Structures are given as C-alpha cells and as structure tokens.
Amino acid sequence: MKTLLLLRHAKSSWDEPSLRDFDRPLAARGKRDVPRMGKALGERGPLPDLIISSPAARTRATIKAVTASARLEAELRFEDTVYGASSAELMKLIRRLPGEKSCVMIVGHNPGLEDLVERLSGKSERMPTAALACVEFQIESWEDVEDGEGKLVWLLTPKQVGSDSEKE
C-alpha cells in the first residue's frame, strides 16, 4: 500500500503588491493555521517518509511550521515543477516517486492539488488554504497510480482542527 498526503500552502499575504507571486509570505492567519495542521497530522498520521514541496516562499513557510509541530523528520525536497503544477504534472511526479517510500507528502498550490484529489479519488473536495488530504492506494509501486484508484481516507481543514480560524 502507498499513501499520499496532499497539503495546500497556508493563507498567503497580499500586503505587498510589488512582490512576485512566488515570493509572497504567509499571512497572519496562515501562520496561525499551520501549526494546528501539523499537530493534527502528528496525532492522526500517517507520517510521510518523504516531503516534496514547491519552492515558493509560502510553501516553504508552511512546511517548516508543519514539520516542526508534527515533529516530522522526513526527507524534504523542493521541486520547481510543483509550483503552479496541474494535476497531470503532479501525476507524472507521483509516478516517479522512489519505490521504497510508502508515504509521501506533496506541498503545493491550487487548482492543481484540488484537481488531483478528484482525479485520484473520484471525489470533488474543496481544498482551502492549509487543507491536508490523505489518499491511499492498494499498489506496490508508485508508477501504478491511476486515475480513480485512490481512496480519500480523510481531508482536514484548519476550521476542523481549531476554533481560532472559525472566528474569521
């Protein structure tokens, strides 16, 4: 069995309009949400052996806070292809994952991640900022991942794991 965790970056700031999209930092709400999401992952599991992230500033900040609060010690790779990737591009990445890794987390952006959840599981789910989805596959090798063959085991949002974000 293989497990894929899909984490959308936390809420980013638009306070500095001159910044490139790639360089936007996390907003206050994003900084508040990600430790709770990391804690929820740490308590719920499964925990990834490999994390592949977009190199954008907001995804870097998201994964730094999530790994700290979940106490993750997984290998971390930043891949340019994840930034702005479509579900088709993400599928290519997934099918090339190392076979010895049983649980992998991809940290990225919408609409690619939301489309990927639907593509893999057949379920259309909204993935707001900092949402985390867990999709399982009854396969031995990542290259065998196919459309509709994954099972969406759970999808968590910041509103589900903490009351602070419910006030917004």
C-alpha positions in Angstrom: 0.0 0.0 0.0 1.1 3.6 -0.7 -0.2 6.7 0.9 -0.1 10.2 -0.5 -0.6 13.3 1.7 -1.5 16.5 -0.2 -1.0 19.8 1.7 -2.0 23.1 0.3 0.1 26.0 1.4 -1.4 28.2 4.2 -3.1 31.5 3.6 -0.6 33.9 2.0 -0.3 37.7 2.4 -1.2 40.2 -0.3 0.1 43.1 1.8 3.0 43.9 -0.6 1.6 44.1 -4.1 5.0 44.6 -5.6 6.1 41.0 -4.6 6.1 38.3 -7.2 3.5 35.6 -6.5 6.4 33.2 -5.9 7.7 35.4 -3.1 4.5 36.1 -1.1 4.9 35.2 2.6 2.3 33.7 4.9 -0.5 36.0 6.2 -1.2 36.1 10.0 -4.0 33.6 9.5 -1.6 31.2 7.7 0.9 31.4 10.4 -1.8 30.6 12.9 -3.3 27.7 10.9 -0.2 25.7 10.0 1.0 24.6 13.5 -2.5 23.3 14.2 -2.5 21.3 10.9 0.9 19.9 11.8 -0.2 18.9 15.2 -3.3 17.2 13.7 -1.1 15.3 11.3 1.2 14.3 14.0 -1.7 12.9 16.1 -3.6 11.3 13.2 -0.9 10.0 10.9 0.3 8.5 8.7 3.6 10.4 8.7 5.5 10.9 5.5 8.9 9.4 4.8 9.4 12.0 2.0 8.1 15.5 1.5 8.2 17.2 -1.9 7.3 20.8 -1.9 7.0 23.8 -4.2 9.9 26.1 -3.6 7.6 29.2 -3.3 8.0 31.3 -0.1 4.5 30.4 1.2 5.0 26.6 0.8 8.4 26.8 2.4 7.0 28.6 5.4 4.0 26.1 5.5 6.1 23.0 5.5 8.6 24.4 8.0 5.8 25.1 10.5 4.0 21.8 9.8 7.2 19.7 10.2 8.0 21.4 13.5 4.6 21.0 15.1 4.2 17.4 13.8 7.8 16.6 14.8 8.4 15.2 11.3 11.9 14.1 10.4 11.1 13.2 6.8 13.4 13.8 3.9 12.5 17.2 2.3 12.9 18.1 -1.4 12.0 21.3 -3.1 11.0 20.8 -6.7 10.3 23.7 -9.1 7.8 21.6 -11.1 5.3 21.6 -8.1 4.9 25.4 -8.3 1.8 26.0 -10.5 1.6 22.3 -11.5 -1.5 20.9 -13.0 -2.9 17.6 -11.8 -1.3 15.9 -14.9 2.1 17.3 -14.0 1.7 16.2 -10.4 0.7 12.7 -11.6 3.9 12.5 -13.5 5.8 13.4 -10.3 3.9 10.8 -8.3 4.6 8.0 -10.7 8.3 8.7 -10.4 8.4 8.6 -6.6 11.0 6.3 -5.0 9.6 2.8 -4.6 10.9 2.4 -1.1 8.8 5.4 0.2 5.4 4.2 1.4 4.1 7.6 2.5 4.8 10.8 0.6 3.6 14.4 1.2 3.3 16.9 -1.6 3.1 20.5 -0.6 1.7 22.8 -3.3 -1.0 25.0 -4.7 -4.5 25.1 -6.1 -6.0 24.4 -8.5 -3.5 21.6 -9.0 -4.0 19.9 -5.7 -7.8 20.1 -5.6 -7.9 18.7 -9.1 -5.5 15.9 -8.1 -7.7 14.8 -5.2 -10.6 14.5 -7.6 -8.5 12.8 -10.2 -7.1 10.2 -7.8 -10.2 9.5 -5.7 -13.2 10.5 -7.9 -14.3 12.8 -5.1 -14.6 16.5 -5.7 -13.5 18.2 -2.5 -12.7 21.8 -1.8 -9.1 22.4 -0.5 -8.9 25.7 1.2 -5.5 27.1 2.3 -3.7 24.7 4.7 -6.0 21.8 3.9 -4.5 18.4 4.1 -5.8 15.3 2.3 -4.8 11.6 2.7 -5.2 9.3 -0.3 -4.4 5.6 -0.1 -3.6 3.2 -2.9 -3.7 -0.6 -2.9 -0.5 -0.8 -5.0 3.1 -1.9 -4.6 4.7 0.8 -6.8 4.1 4.5 -7.3 4.3 4.0 -11.1 1.0 2.1 -10.8 -1.0 5.1 -9.5 -4.0 5.5 -11.8 -7.0 7.9 -12.0 -9.8 7.0 -9.7 -7.9 4.2 -8.0 -7.1 6.1 -4.8 -9.3 6.2 -1.7 -9.7 9.6 0.0 -9.3 8.5 3.6 -9.7 12.0 5.1 -9.4 15.6 4.4 -8.7 18.1 7.1 -9.1 21.9 7.1 -8.0 24.5 9.6 -11.6 25.1 10.6 -12.0 21.4 11.5 -8.9 21.3 13.7 -9.0 24.6 15.6 -11.5 27.1 16.8 -9.3 30.2 16.1 -9.9 30.1 12.4 -13.7 29.7 12.9 -13.8 33.4 14.0 -12.8 34.6 10.6 
